Amino acid sequence: MKDTTSLVALSLVSGRVIGVAITRVNSDSDKSDTYNRVQNFEGNLEKIMSLISALMKQADAYKELECDAYFRVHILCVHPSYQQKDIGAALLNACVRVTSTLNLAAIGGVFTSGRSQSLALKLGLRLVSEIRYSRWIVDDQVVFDGTGKGNYSAAFMGMRVPSEESLRRS
Ligand SMILES: *[C@@H]1O[C@H](CO)[C@@H](O)[C@H](O)[C@H]1NC(C)=O
C-alpha cells in the first residue's frame, strides 16, 4: 500500500465525506496491476476482481499508454444523494492534476458504469479496452446480469498527461 493515495470530497456545508477516489501509482516493474497477492476475496468481490484482472491483462496498459508507470484510479465513488452535482468529475479532475504534479506520464482506471465512463470520456480519457457484461460468462452463466440500463461494460480508460515540469518549461 506504500504508494496508495486517496482523495476525499467533503461537503462544505456538513463536512461529511461525499466522494472518494482511491488511487495508486502502478508501475510495470512491480506488477502492481494484478491482485494475485490478495487471494482472500469471496463472493461478489471475487467475481468483480476476476473480471478486473482479465480486463487489465487484456488492456496492456503500459504499452497502450506508452509509459512504465501511471496513476491508477482504483475506486471513484460519490454518495448517491450528491451524484447530480459533478463531484465525480471534480474528483477525477483532481486525479489528473495529481498525475501531473507527480510527473507521471499517464492516468488510467477501470470504470464499470455508463455514467463513470462518460465522465472519464468528458475529461479526455479514451477507451483502451473493455469487457461487455453480457459476454463475461463463467461456467456457462452470465456473471453480471443485473447491471441495469446504460451499464454495459467494464472499461479500462486512460490518457497521457503532460507533467507539471513540461508545462512549466513551455
Ligand atoms: C448503473 O450502475 C450504477 C453504478 O453501479 C448504478 O448506480 C445505477 O443504478 C445503474 N443503472 C441502472 C439503470 O441500474
Backbone and ligand atoms as CSV (ligand in chain L), in Angstrom:
chain,resi,resn,atom,element,x,y,z
A,1,MET,N,N,0.824,-1.193,0.000
A,1,MET,CA,C,0.000,0.000,0.000
A,1,MET,C,C,0.866,1.254,0.000
A,2,LYS,N,N,2.188,1.113,-0.167
A,2,LYS,CA,C,3.039,2.264,0.106
A,2,LYS,C,C,2.788,3.461,-0.811
A,3,ASP,N,N,2.338,3.198,-2.035
A,3,ASP,CA,C,2.100,4.312,-2.941
A,3,ASP,C,C,0.628,4.683,-3.038
A,4,THR,N,N,-0.153,4.209,-2.128
A,4,THR,CA,C,-1.572,4.492,-2.213
A,4,THR,C,C,-1.870,5.923,-1.784
A,5,THR,N,N,-2.667,6.561,-2.586
A,5,THR,CA,C,-3.078,7.929,-2.305
A,5,THR,C,C,-4.597,7.891,-2.293
A,6,SER,N,N,-5.242,8.728,-1.541
A,6,SER,CA,C,-6.662,8.855,-1.790
A,6,SER,C,C,-7.096,10.295,-1.644
A,7,LEU,N,N,-8.074,10.627,-2.436
A,7,LEU,CA,C,-8.619,11.972,-2.429
A,7,LEU,C,C,-10.033,11.883,-1.908
A,8,VAL,N,N,-10.416,12.826,-1.099
A,8,VAL,CA,C,-11.736,12.792,-0.488
A,8,VAL,C,C,-12.444,14.108,-0.777
A,9,ALA,N,N,-13.712,14.022,-1.159
A,9,ALA,CA,C,-14.507,15.244,-1.335
A,9,ALA,C,C,-15.381,15.421,-0.104
A,10,LEU,N,N,-15.345,16.595,0.472
A,10,LEU,CA,C,-16.162,16.870,1.659
A,10,LEU,C,C,-17.261,17.859,1.304
A,11,SER,N,N,-18.397,17.699,1.919
A,11,SER,CA,C,-19.445,18.710,1.769
A,11,SER,C,C,-19.038,19.944,2.568
A,12,LEU,N,N,-19.069,21.091,1.938
A,12,LEU,CA,C,-18.692,22.316,2.646
A,12,LEU,C,C,-19.711,22.643,3.723
A,13,VAL,N,N,-20.938,22.220,3.502
A,13,VAL,CA,C,-21.995,22.540,4.452
A,13,VAL,C,C,-21.907,21.651,5.693
A,14,SER,N,N,-21.857,20.335,5.464
A,14,SER,CA,C,-21.937,19.431,6.611
A,14,SER,C,C,-20.571,18.890,7.040
A,15,GLY,N,N,-19.560,18.999,6.159
A,15,GLY,CA,C,-18.273,18.400,6.474
A,15,GLY,C,C,-18.254,16.891,6.282
A,16,ARG,N,N,-19.365,16.328,5.797
A,16,ARG,CA,C,-19.397,14.876,5.586
A,16,ARG,C,C,-18.645,14.480,4.319
A,17,VAL,N,N,-18.111,13.271,4.337
A,17,VAL,CA,C,-17.456,12.757,3.135
A,17,VAL,C,C,-18.533,12.420,2.114
A,18,ILE,N,N,-18.447,13.026,0.921
A,18,ILE,CA,C,-19.467,12.756,-0.094
A,18,ILE,C,C,-18.903,12.069,-1.329
A,19,GLY,N,N,-17.584,11.946,-1.387
A,19,GLY,CA,C,-17.000,11.220,-2.506
A,19,GLY,C,C,-15.571,10.851,-2.185
A,20,VAL,N,N,-15.085,9.787,-2.834
A,20,VAL,CA,C,-13.712,9.378,-2.569
A,20,VAL,C,C,-13.101,8.761,-3.823
A,21,ALA,N,N,-11.823,9.023,-4.015
A,21,ALA,CA,C,-11.082,8.375,-5.087
A,21,ALA,C,C,-9.908,7.646,-4.442
A,22,ILE,N,N,-9.839,6.341,-4.664
A,22,ILE,CA,C,-8.713,5.553,-4.152
A,22,ILE,C,C,-7.778,5.310,-5.335
A,23,THR,N,N,-6.544,5.714,-5.174
A,23,THR,CA,C,-5.625,5.689,-6.311
A,23,THR,C,C,-4.291,5.089,-5.891
A,24,ARG,N,N,-3.464,4.806,-6.874
A,24,ARG,CA,C,-2.162,4.221,-6.565
A,24,ARG,C,C,-1.266,4.418,-7.779
A,25,VAL,N,N,0.023,4.538,-7.539
A,25,VAL,CA,C,0.945,4.585,-8.667
A,25,VAL,C,C,1.219,3.152,-9.093
A,26,ASN,N,N,0.867,2.817,-10.316
A,26,ASN,CA,C,1.113,1.475,-10.836
A,26,ASN,C,C,2.364,1.503,-11.697
A,27,SER,N,N,3.284,0.587,-11.437
A,27,SER,CA,C,4.431,0.572,-12.336
A,27,SER,C,C,4.674,-0.813,-12.888
A,28,ASP,N,N,5.189,-0.829,-14.098
A,28,ASP,CA,C,5.405,-2.060,-14.836
A,28,ASP,C,C,6.321,-2.994,-14.059
A,29,SER,N,N,7.340,-2.406,-13.413
A,29,SER,CA,C,8.350,-3.240,-12.757
A,29,SER,C,C,7.809,-3.959,-11.525
A,30,ASP,N,N,6.889,-3.344,-10.784
A,30,ASP,CA,C,6.422,-4.066,-9.589
A,30,ASP,C,C,5.096,-4.797,-9.806
A,31,LYS,N,N,4.669,-4.874,-11.063
A,31,LYS,CA,C,3.499,-5.683,-11.422
A,31,LYS,C,C,2.284,-5.385,-10.536
A,32,SER,N,N,2.099,-4.108,-10.261
A,32,SER,CA,C,1.033,-3.752,-9.330
A,32,SER,C,C,-0.372,-3.787,-9.949
A,33,ASP,N,N,-0.451,-4.193,-11.224
A,33,ASP,CA,C,-1.759,-4.306,-11.857
A,33,ASP,C,C,-2.570,-5.475,-11.337
A,34,THR,N,N,-1.862,-6.500,-10.919
A,34,THR,CA,C,-2.583,-7.728,-10.612
A,34,THR,C,C,-2.914,-7.798,-9.135
A,35,TYR,N,N,-3.962,-8.511,-8.847
A,35,TYR,CA,C,-4.386,-8.622,-7.463
A,35,TYR,C,C,-3.973,-9.967,-6.889
A,36,ASN,N,N,-3.021,-10.646,-7.557
A,36,ASN,CA,C,-2.765,-12.029,-7.134
A,36,ASN,C,C,-2.060,-12.165,-5.788
A,37,ARG,N,N,-1.644,-11.030,-5.220
A,37,ARG,CA,C,-1.084,-11.126,-3.873
A,37,ARG,C,C,-2.178,-11.258,-2.824
A,38,VAL,N,N,-3.382,-10.930,-3.230
A,38,VAL,CA,C,-4.501,-10.984,-2.288
A,38,VAL,C,C,-5.483,-12.032,-2.817
A,39,GLN,N,N,-5.579,-13.130,-2.154
A,39,GLN,CA,C,-6.389,-14.230,-2.675
A,39,GLN,C,C,-7.638,-14.485,-1.844
A,40,ASN,N,N,-7.895,-13.607,-0.902
A,40,ASN,CA,C,-8.959,-13.936,0.042
A,40,ASN,C,C,-10.316,-13.326,-0.272
A,41,PHE,N,N,-10.481,-12.889,-1.521
A,41,PHE,CA,C,-11.771,-12.337,-1.872
A,41,PHE,C,C,-12.815,-13.440,-1.980
A,42,GLU,N,N,-14.014,-13.118,-1.602
A,42,GLU,CA,C,-15.084,-14.105,-1.692
A,42,GLU,C,C,-16.320,-13.514,-2.342
A,43,GLY,N,N,-17.176,-14.366,-2.861
A,43,GLY,CA,C,-18.481,-13.934,-3.354
A,43,GLY,C,C,-18.388,-12.885,-4.446
A,44,ASN,N,N,-19.205,-11.838,-4.311
A,44,ASN,CA,C,-19.280,-10.803,-5.344
A,44,ASN,C,C,-17.956,-10.108,-5.572
A,45,LEU,N,N,-17.220,-9.882,-4.491
A,45,LEU,CA,C,-15.947,-9.192,-4.630
A,45,LEU,C,C,-14.995,-10.024,-5.482
A,46,GLU,N,N,-15.001,-11.330,-5.252
A,46,GLU,CA,C,-14.142,-12.200,-6.048
A,46,GLU,C,C,-14.540,-12.148,-7.521
A,47,LYS,N,N,-15.860,-12.121,-7.784
A,47,LYS,CA,C,-16.340,-12.061,-9.171
A,47,LYS,C,C,-15.879,-10.777,-9.842
A,48,ILE,N,N,-15.962,-9.677,-9.112
A,48,ILE,CA,C,-15.554,-8.391,-9.672
A,48,ILE,C,C,-14.045,-8.371,-9.908
A,49,MET,N,N,-13.292,-8.890,-8.919
A,49,MET,CA,C,-11.837,-8.892,-9.052
A,49,MET,C,C,-11.382,-9.723,-10.240
A,50,SER,N,N,-12.054,-10.843,-10.480
A,50,SER,CA,C,-11.581,-11.660,-11.600
A,50,SER,C,C,-11.917,-11.003,-12.931
A,51,LEU,N,N,-13.034,-10.280,-12.989
A,51,LEU,CA,C,-13.346,-9.513,-14.197
A,51,LEU,C,C,-12.293,-8.413,-14.417
A,52,ILE,N,N,-11.963,-7.694,-13.343
A,52,ILE,CA,C,-10.999,-6.597,-13.478
A,52,ILE,C,C,-9.607,-7.131,-13.854
A,53,SER,N,N,-9.221,-8.269,-13.252
A,53,SER,CA,C,-7.933,-8.869,-13.615
A,53,SER,C,C,-7.875,-9.208,-15.096
A,54,ALA,N,N,-8.952,-9.813,-15.596
A,54,ALA,CA,C,-8.995,-10.186,-17.015
A,54,ALA,C,C,-8.927,-8.932,-17.882
A,55,LEU,N,N,-9.645,-7.905,-17.462
A,55,LEU,CA,C,-9.656,-6.656,-18.221
A,55,LEU,C,C,-8.255,-6.035,-18.256
A,56,MET,N,N,-7.569,-6.035,-17.105
A,56,MET,CA,C,-6.236,-5.438,-17.039
A,56,MET,C,C,-5.246,-6.202,-17.905
A,57,LYS,N,N,-5.376,-7.534,-17.914
A,57,LYS,CA,C,-4.489,-8.346,-18.759
A,57,LYS,C,C,-4.695,-7.988,-20.224
A,58,GLN,N,N,-5.963,-7.899,-20.579
A,58,GLN,CA,C,-6.325,-7.612,-21.966
A,58,GLN,C,C,-5.927,-6.184,-22.364
A,59,ALA,N,N,-5.953,-5.258,-21.405
A,59,ALA,CA,C,-5.729,-3.849,-21.727
A,59,ALA,C,C,-4.277,-3.516,-22.086
A,60,ASP,N,N,-3.317,-4.218,-21.482
A,60,ASP,CA,C,-1.909,-3.933,-21.751
A,60,ASP,C,C,-1.602,-2.437,-21.548
A,61,ALA,N,N,-1.939,-1.957,-20.362
A,61,ALA,CA,C,-1.929,-0.522,-20.067
A,61,ALA,C,C,-0.605,0.191,-20.351
A,62,TYR,N,N,0.492,-0.427,-19.952
A,62,TYR,CA,C,1.780,0.277,-20.111
A,62,TYR,C,C,2.104,0.515,-21.580
A,63,LYS,N,N,1.761,-0.477,-22.408
A,63,LYS,CA,C,2.031,-0.340,-23.833
A,63,LYS,C,C,1.080,0.690,-24.441
A,64,GLU,N,N,-0.193,0.579,-24.104
A,64,GLU,CA,C,-1.187,1.495,-24.675
A,64,GLU,C,C,-0.954,2.936,-24.262
A,65,LEU,N,N,-0.532,3.130,-23.015
A,65,LEU,CA,C,-0.325,4.496,-22.524
A,65,LEU,C,C,1.135,4.930,-22.680
A,66,GLU,N,N,1.932,4.039,-23.272
A,66,GLU,CA,C,3.351,4.322,-23.550
A,66,GLU,C,C,4.085,4.867,-22.338
A,67,CYS,N,N,4.074,4.082,-21.273
A,67,CYS,CA,C,4.760,4.534,-20.060
A,67,CYS,C,C,5.142,3.321,-19.232
A,68,ASP,N,N,6.018,3.493,-18.231
A,68,ASP,CA,C,6.248,2.368,-17.327
A,68,ASP,C,C,5.682,2.597,-15.936
A,69,ALA,N,N,4.991,3.726,-15.778
A,69,ALA,CA,C,4.246,3.939,-14.533
A,69,ALA,C,C,3.088,4.880,-14.840
A,70,TYR,N,N,1.976,4.647,-14.210
A,70,TYR,CA,C,0.850,5.561,-14.405
A,70,TYR,C,C,0.046,5.672,-13.121
A,71,PHE,N,N,-0.767,6.710,-13.040
A,71,PHE,CA,C,-1.594,6.954,-11.868
A,71,PHE,C,C,-2.897,6.202,-12.068
A,72,ARG,N,N,-3.127,5.217,-11.219
A,72,ARG,CA,C,-4.271,4.349,-11.411
A,72,ARG,C,C,-5.398,4.718,-10.440
A,73,VAL,N,N,-6.551,4.977,-11.009
A,73,VAL,CA,C,-7.729,5.239,-10.193
A,73,VAL,C,C,-8.410,3.892,-9.948
A,74,HIS,N,N,-8.367,3.423,-8.719
A,74,HIS,CA,C,-8.957,2.110,-8.416
A,74,HIS,C,C,-10.443,2.231,-8.123
A,75,ILE,N,N,-10.780,3.231,-7.353
A,75,ILE,CA,C,-12.178,3.382,-6.963
A,75,ILE,C,C,-12.540,4.862,-7.014
A,76,LEU,N,N,-13.649,5.145,-7.648
A,76,LEU,CA,C,-14.143,6.516,-7.674
A,76,LEU,C,C,-15.598,6.406,-7.263
A,77,CYS,N,N,-15.941,6.923,-6.112
A,77,CYS,CA,C,-17.353,6.811,-5.772
A,77,CYS,C,C,-17.867,8.063,-5.081
A,78,VAL,N,N,-19.123,8.318,-5.347
A,78,VAL,CA,C,-19.776,9.529,-4.851
A,78,VAL,C,C,-21.066,9.092,-4.157
A,79,HIS,N,N,-21.348,9.696,-3.027
A,79,HIS,CA,C,-22.571,9.399,-2.287
A,79,HIS,C,C,-23.788,9.605,-3.201
A,80,PRO,N,N,-24.735,8.656,-3.204
A,80,PRO,CA,C,-25.862,8.738,-4.140
A,80,PRO,C,C,-26.591,10.089,-4.133
A,81,SER,N,N,-26.731,10.706,-2.972
A,81,SER,CA,C,-27.508,11.948,-2.953
A,81,SER,C,C,-26.740,13.142,-3.526
A,82,TYR,N,N,-25.465,12.929,-3.906
A,82,TYR,CA,C,-24.690,14.029,-4.487
A,82,TYR,C,C,-24.334,13.754,-5.944
A,83,GLN,N,N,-24.928,12.691,-6.533
A,83,GLN,CA,C,-24.446,12.276,-7.846
A,83,GLN,C,C,-24.780,13.222,-8.986
A,84,GLN,N,N,-25.726,14.118,-8.779
A,84,GLN,CA,C,-26.047,15.052,-9.852
A,84,GLN,C,C,-25.112,16.260,-9.862
A,85,LYS,N,N,-24.203,16.324,-8.899
A,85,LYS,CA,C,-23.502,17.592,-8.677
A,85,LYS,C,C,-22.047,17.639,-9.130
A,86,ASP,N,N,-21.682,16.816,-10.095
A,86,ASP,CA,C,-20.333,16.896,-10.643
A,86,ASP,C,C,-19.212,16.616,-9.652
A,87,ILE,N,N,-19.527,15.966,-8.540
A,87,ILE,CA,C,-18.473,15.635,-7.572
A,87,ILE,C,C,-17.505,14.635,-8.200
A,88,GLY,N,N,-18.074,13.657,-8.936
A,88,GLY,CA,C,-17.234,12.660,-9.603
A,88,GLY,C,C,-16.268,13.316,-10.568
A,89,ALA,N,N,-16.776,14.272,-11.346
A,89,ALA,CA,C,-15.927,14.975,-12.313
A,89,ALA,C,C,-14.826,15.748,-11.583
A,90,ALA,N,N,-15.189,16.393,-10.469
A,90,ALA,CA,C,-14.196,17.158,-9.718
A,90,ALA,C,C,-13.114,16.244,-9.156
A,91,LEU,N,N,-13.521,15.075,-8.651
A,91,LEU,CA,C,-12.542,14.135,-8.090
A,91,LEU,C,C,-11.608,13.598,-9.176
A,92,LEU,N,N,-12.197,13.229,-10.316
A,92,LEU,CA,C,-11.376,12.676,-11.389
A,92,LEU,C,C,-10.431,13.747,-11.937
A,93,ASN,N,N,-10.943,14.959,-12.019
A,93,ASN,CA,C,-10.115,16.085,-12.444
A,93,ASN,C,C,-8.939,16.291,-11.480
A,94,ALA,N,N,-9.221,16.160,-10.189
A,94,ALA,CA,C,-8.159,16.279,-9.187
A,94,ALA,C,C,-7.122,15.169,-9.383
A,95,CYS,N,N,-7.584,13.976,-9.757
A,95,CYS,CA,C,-6.661,12.864,-10.021
A,95,CYS,C,C,-5.736,13.196,-11.190
A,96,VAL,N,N,-6.302,13.834,-12.232
A,96,VAL,CA,C,-5.478,14.225,-13.390
A,96,VAL,C,C,-4.406,15.220,-12.946
A,97,ARG,N,N,-4.804,16.168,-12.097
A,97,ARG,CA,C,-3.822,17.153,-11.629
A,97,ARG,C,C,-2.736,16.500,-10.777
A,98,VAL,N,N,-3.126,15.535,-9.937
A,98,VAL,CA,C,-2.123,14.834,-9.117
A,98,VAL,C,C,-1.154,14.081,-10.027
A,99,THR,N,N,-1.678,13.472,-11.081
A,99,THR,CA,C,-0.828,12.761,-12.047
A,99,THR,C,C,0.255,13.701,-12.581
A,100,SER,N,N,-0.181,14.888,-12.945
A,100,SER,CA,C,0.732,15.885,-13.491
A,100,SER,C,C,1.749,16.343,-12.445
A,101,THR,N,N,1.257,16.562,-11.235
A,101,THR,CA,C,2.136,17.006,-10.148
A,101,THR,C,C,3.197,15.961,-9.818
A,102,LEU,N,N,2.811,14.683,-9.900
A,102,LEU,CA,C,3.762,13.613,-9.602
A,102,LEU,C,C,4.673,13.329,-10.797
A,103,ASN,N,N,4.506,14.109,-11.879
A,103,ASN,CA,C,5.263,13.902,-13.110
A,103,ASN,C,C,5.124,12.483,-13.657
A,104,LEU,N,N,3.945,11.933,-13.499
A,104,LEU,CA,C,3.671,10.623,-14.100
A,104,LEU,C,C,3.122,10.869,-15.500
A,105,ALA,N,N,3.430,9.961,-16.415
A,105,ALA,CA,C,3.112,10.208,-17.822
A,105,ALA,C,C,1.644,9.993,-18.166
A,106,ALA,N,N,0.925,9.225,-17.316
A,106,ALA,CA,C,-0.430,8.866,-17.720
A,106,ALA,C,C,-1.305,8.550,-16.519
A,107,ILE,N,N,-2.613,8.585,-16.779
A,107,ILE,CA,C,-3.602,8.193,-15.779
A,107,ILE,C,C,-4.466,7.104,-16.389
A,108,GLY,N,N,-4.941,6.189,-15.549
A,108,GLY,CA,C,-5.822,5.145,-16.081
A,108,GLY,C,C,-6.669,4.556,-14.977
A,109,GLY,N,N,-7.778,3.951,-15.363
A,109,GLY,CA,C,-8.613,3.327,-14.354
A,109,GLY,C,C,-9.684,2.459,-14.989
A,110,VAL,N,N,-10.268,1.611,-14.170
A,110,VAL,CA,C,-11.376,0.783,-14.636
A,110,VAL,C,C,-12.673,1.475,-14.243
A,111,PHE,N,N,-13.555,1.659,-15.208
A,111,PHE,CA,C,-14.837,2.316,-14.962
A,111,PHE,C,C,-15.937,1.321,-15.308
A,112,THR,N,N,-16.834,1.114,-14.354
A,112,THR,CA,C,-17.766,-0.002,-14.508
A,112,THR,C,C,-19.207,0.412,-14.778
A,113,SER,N,N,-19.475,1.708,-14.838
A,113,SER,CA,C,-20.849,2.118,-15.149
A,113,SER,C,C,-20.846,3.100,-16.316
A,114,GLY,N,N,-21.987,3.190,-16.999
A,114,GLY,CA,C,-22.112,4.115,-18.115
A,114,GLY,C,C,-21.817,5.545,-17.686
A,115,ARG,N,N,-22.308,5.896,-16.499
A,115,ARG,CA,C,-22.120,7.258,-16.004
A,115,ARG,C,C,-20.628,7.579,-15.806
A,116,SER,N,N,-19.900,6.676,-15.143
A,116,SER,CA,C,-18.487,6.970,-14.886
A,116,SER,C,C,-17.668,6.937,-16.176
A,117,GLN,N,N,-18.090,6.085,-17.127
A,117,GLN,CA,C,-17.371,6.045,-18.406
A,117,GLN,C,C,-17.557,7.343,-19.185
A,118,SER,N,N,-18.762,7.894,-19.156
A,118,SER,CA,C,-18.935,9.136,-19.924
A,118,SER,C,C,-18.251,10.314,-19.228
A,119,LEU,N,N,-18.189,10.247,-17.915
A,119,LEU,CA,C,-17.436,11.247,-17.157
A,119,LEU,C,C,-15.950,11.214,-17.553
A,120,ALA,N,N,-15.395,10.002,-17.605
A,120,ALA,CA,C,-13.976,9.859,-17.963
A,120,ALA,C,C,-13.730,10.348,-19.387
A,121,LEU,N,N,-14.652,9.992,-20.290
A,121,LEU,CA,C,-14.538,10.444,-21.684
A,121,LEU,C,C,-14.512,11.963,-21.765
A,122,LYS,N,N,-15.405,12.575,-20.979
A,122,LYS,CA,C,-15.521,14.024,-20.982
A,122,LYS,C,C,-14.214,14.691,-20.549
A,123,LEU,N,N,-13.485,14.027,-19.644
A,123,LEU,CA,C,-12.223,14.605,-19.184
A,123,LEU,C,C,-11.055,14.249,-20.097
A,124,GLY,N,N,-11.331,13.505,-21.169
A,124,GLY,CA,C,-10.285,13.236,-22.152
A,124,GLY,C,C,-9.715,11.829,-22.127
A,125,LEU,N,N,-10.144,11.012,-21.167
A,125,LEU,CA,C,-9.650,9.636,-21.152
A,125,LEU,C,C,-10.292,8.883,-22.308
A,126,ARG,N,N,-9.526,7.984,-22.915
A,126,ARG,CA,C,-10.107,7.230,-24.021
A,126,ARG,C,C,-10.240,5.766,-23.624
A,127,LEU,N,N,-11.103,5.095,-24.338
A,127,LEU,CA,C,-11.310,3.681,-24.080
A,127,LEU,C,C,-10.087,2.905,-24.557
A,128,VAL,N,N,-9.479,2.156,-23.640
A,128,VAL,CA,C,-8.334,1.334,-24.032
A,128,VAL,C,C,-8.809,-0.092,-24.278
A,129,SER,N,N,-9.675,-0.568,-23.379
A,129,SER,CA,C,-10.116,-1.941,-23.508
A,129,SER,C,C,-11.395,-2.141,-22.695
A,130,GLU,N,N,-12.275,-3.009,-23.152
A,130,GLU,CA,C,-13.476,-3.238,-22.341
A,130,GLU,C,C,-13.946,-4.686,-22.430
A,131,ILE,N,N,-14.683,-5.073,-21.412
A,131,ILE,CA,C,-15.341,-6.381,-21.429
A,131,ILE,C,C,-16.826,-6.119,-21.209
A,132,ARG,N,N,-17.619,-6.564,-22.157
A,132,ARG,CA,C,-19.069,-6.354,-22.019
A,132,ARG,C,C,-19.636,-7.373,-21.030
A,133,TYR,N,N,-20.505,-6.905,-20.148
A,133,TYR,CA,C,-21.066,-7.793,-19.116
A,133,TYR,C,C,-21.780,-8.985,-19.737
A,134,SER,N,N,-22.451,-8.739,-20.864
A,134,SER,CA,C,-23.218,-9.831,-21.478
A,134,SER,C,C,-22.314,-10.936,-22.048
A,135,ARG,N,N,-21.023,-10.606,-22.225
A,135,ARG,CA,C,-20.089,-11.596,-22.788
A,135,ARG,C,C,-19.213,-12.242,-21.721
A,136,TRP,N,N,-19.331,-11.789,-20.485
A,136,TRP,CA,C,-18.481,-12.317,-19.415
A,136,TRP,C,C,-19.185,-13.528,-18.821
A,137,ILE,N,N,-18.794,-14.697,-19.320
A,137,ILE,CA,C,-19.507,-15.923,-18.994
A,137,ILE,C,C,-18.571,-16.891,-18.272
A,138,VAL,N,N,-18.987,-17.320,-17.095
A,138,VAL,CA,C,-18.213,-18.301,-16.338
A,138,VAL,C,C,-19.139,-19.468,-16.048
A,139,ASP,N,N,-18.665,-20.676,-16.309
A,139,ASP,CA,C,-19.492,-21.887,-16.148
A,139,ASP,C,C,-20.834,-21.738,-16.874
A,140,ASP,N,N,-20.784,-21.274,-18.116
A,140,ASP,CA,C,-21.982,-21.113,-18.945
A,140,ASP,C,C,-23.004,-20.113,-18.409
A,141,GLN,N,N,-22.582,-19.257,-17.485
A,141,GLN,CA,C,-23.520,-18.287,-16.924
A,141,GLN,C,C,-22.985,-16.879,-17.106
A,142,VAL,N,N,-23.886,-15.951,-17.480
A,142,VAL,CA,C,-23.512,-14.542,-17.478
A,142,VAL,C,C,-23.397,-14.143,-16.005
A,143,VAL,N,N,-22.195,-13.705,-15.588
A,143,VAL,CA,C,-21.942,-13.452,-14.169
A,143,VAL,C,C,-22.674,-12.201,-13.669
A,144,PHE,N,N,-22.604,-11.127,-14.484
A,144,PHE,CA,C,-23.254,-9.876,-14.080
A,144,PHE,C,C,-24.452,-9.639,-14.989
A,145,ASP,N,N,-25.627,-10.071,-14.558
A,145,ASP,CA,C,-26.782,-9.942,-15.453
A,145,ASP,C,C,-27.778,-8.887,-14.985
A,146,GLY,N,N,-27.434,-8.151,-13.925
A,146,GLY,CA,C,-28.382,-7.149,-13.451
A,146,GLY,C,C,-27.757,-5.769,-13.353
A,147,THR,N,N,-26.915,-5.433,-14.327
A,147,THR,CA,C,-26.165,-4.177,-14.206
A,147,THR,C,C,-26.997,-2.958,-14.560
A,148,GLY,N,N,-28.180,-3.185,-15.156
A,148,GLY,CA,C,-29.082,-2.056,-15.414
A,148,GLY,C,C,-28.818,-1.360,-16.737
A,149,LYS,N,N,-29.820,-0.624,-17.163
A,149,LYS,CA,C,-29.760,0.088,-18.437
A,149,LYS,C,C,-28.623,1.101,-18.403
A,150,GLY,N,N,-27.839,1.145,-19.475
A,150,GLY,CA,C,-26.749,2.118,-19.535
A,150,GLY,C,C,-25.420,1.573,-19.021
A,151,ASN,N,N,-25.473,0.500,-18.244
A,151,ASN,CA,C,-24.229,-0.098,-17.728
A,151,ASN,C,C,-23.929,-1.364,-18.515
A,152,TYR,N,N,-23.097,-1.243,-19.546
A,152,TYR,CA,C,-22.912,-2.363,-20.448
A,152,TYR,C,C,-21.569,-3.049,-20.332
A,153,SER,N,N,-20.592,-2.358,-19.761
A,153,SER,CA,C,-19.266,-2.971,-19.746
A,153,SER,C,C,-18.405,-2.427,-18.620
A,154,ALA,N,N,-17.342,-3.173,-18.339
A,154,ALA,CA,C,-16.269,-2.656,-17.503
A,154,ALA,C,C,-15.189,-2.209,-18.483
A,155,ALA,N,N,-14.722,-0.980,-18.331
A,155,ALA,CA,C,-13.792,-0.429,-19.310
A,155,ALA,C,C,-12.533,0.086,-18.641
A,156,PHE,N,N,-11.391,-0.262,-19.212
A,156,PHE,CA,C,-10.160,0.386,-18.779
A,156,PHE,C,C,-9.965,1.588,-19.676
A,157,MET,N,N,-9.881,2.764,-19.066
A,157,MET,CA,C,-9.740,4.001,-19.835
A,157,MET,C,C,-8.527,4.762,-19.318
A,158,GLY,N,N,-7.909,5.514,-20.186
A,158,GLY,CA,C,-6.733,6.258,-19.737
A,158,GLY,C,C,-6.324,7.321,-20.725
A,159,MET,N,N,-5.369,8.113,-20.313
A,159,MET,CA,C,-4.783,9.092,-21.239
A,159,MET,C,C,-3.415,9.501,-20.722
A,160,ARG,N,N,-2.625,10.023,-21.626
A,160,ARG,CA,C,-1.340,10.591,-21.229
A,160,ARG,C,C,-1.591,11.995,-20.682
A,161,VAL,N,N,-0.785,12.372,-19.718
A,161,VAL,CA,C,-0.976,13.669,-19.054
A,161,VAL,C,C,0.357,14.414,-19.090
A,162,PRO,N,N,0.349,15.667,-19.542
A,162,PRO,CA,C,1.606,16.416,-19.538
A,162,PRO,C,C,2.066,16.665,-18.105
A,163,SER,N,N,3.339,16.489,-17.845
A,163,SER,CA,C,3.834,16.666,-16.480
A,163,SER,C,C,3.898,18.157,-16.144
A,164,GLU,N,N,3.870,18.430,-14.850
A,164,GLU,CA,C,3.941,19.810,-14.391
A,164,GLU,C,C,5.248,20.448,-14.859
A,165,GLU,N,N,6.331,19.631,-14.814
A,165,GLU,CA,C,7.641,20.119,-15.280
A,165,GLU,C,C,7.579,20.590,-16.725
A,166,SER,N,N,6.976,19.760,-17.580
A,166,SER,CA,C,6.946,20.126,-19.003
A,166,SER,C,C,6.042,21.332,-19.232
A,167,LEU,N,N,5.005,21.470,-18.414
A,167,LEU,CA,C,4.128,22.631,-18.551
A,167,LEU,C,C,4.879,23.909,-18.153
A,168,ARG,N,N,5.727,23.756,-17.122
A,168,ARG,CA,C,6.477,24.921,-16.641
A,168,ARG,C,C,7.503,25.365,-17.688
A,169,ARG,N,N,8.093,24.357,-18.363
A,169,ARG,CA,C,9.116,24.683,-19.375
A,169,ARG,C,C,8.515,25.390,-20.590
A,170,SER,N,N,7.278,25.016,-20.935
A,170,SER,CA,C,6.733,25.546,-22.201
A,170,SER,C,C,6.179,26.947,-22.042
L,1,LIG,C1,C,-25.711,1.638,-13.335
L,1,LIG,O1,O,-24.663,1.492,-12.401
L,1,LIG,C2,C,-24.648,2.461,-11.372
L,1,LIG,C3,C,-23.376,2.267,-10.572
L,1,LIG,O2,O,-23.243,0.958,-10.114
L,1,LIG,C4,C,-25.916,2.316,-10.539
L,1,LIG,O3,O,-25.927,3.267,-9.503
L,1,LIG,C5,C,-27.114,2.507,-11.447
L,1,LIG,O4,O,-28.302,2.300,-10.716
L,1,LIG,C6,C,-27.052,1.541,-12.631
L,1,LIG,N1,N,-28.131,1.867,-13.566
L,1,LIG,C7,C,-29.258,1.171,-13.631
L,1,LIG,C8,C,-30.277,1.661,-14.631
L,1,LIG,O5,O,-29.461,0.174,-12.947
